């Protein structure tokens, strides 16, 4: 009799846990980048935060790890302030890190 109780509990437990999960179609429509059907989140991530265009010569701020174009950040540091326009950390051109995995 105890084995039939265990089977009933495990069946109940299984149906309870699967009923709380969204079905596959719901997950595909999710806001999560992993489930988006389009590639718009790629465009957001790989867009320069200074010129708002696709990255050219991707460069990383060593303080906040934000991606930007090398010409954009060098121009910013030369003409505006010697600080990251995103995190406002003091940096100069020698601190910039080329993003080699995007080249």
Order of alpha helices (4+ residues) and beta strands (2+ residues): alpha-alpha-alpha-beta-beta-alpha-beta
